[in-house]
């Protein structure tokens, strides 16, 4: 059984608009794939699903692609949701 940890989730630009918050603390399993982590966040903020195919994740300031890459999180880690930067 994987233990839970508390991560600080930061939302930037469009993701902050969709989520309605700029940051929050969420509890997630310590070992989780990047895609499962995204799904946990979308459960809380369903409107974020709109940017799923464009979003970039950063975990502890390292970019992570959505997929089956296993993340090992520690409480206090920062997870940033960075939408595509569009011009205009």
Steps between C-alpha positions, in 0.01 A plus 500: 500500500649827393496780753357842428691822482399863471623688194474869422328537165563826315283614209626746241324711237211311337517213750443749785199642317354154446570376852390823663800487736867588472625240744373235736624206701370160395559155640609235251672161517874532545561279198282602208543532127493846349175415321336376822612820673341707221180294537492571874527873427232487229265325746524812715481742206318331210539805274874430481423205273470757220878553494611141565661448160705819528589523865853477638562372849797596710578304815769653720576731205570207265277467196296181486293369210156358570526125478605193692820648641499417871545795733613452858366800687584638840275720710570861415601433139381757251300392199452775242232489231631700206265547207630571149627853464302655219574824323261792465 
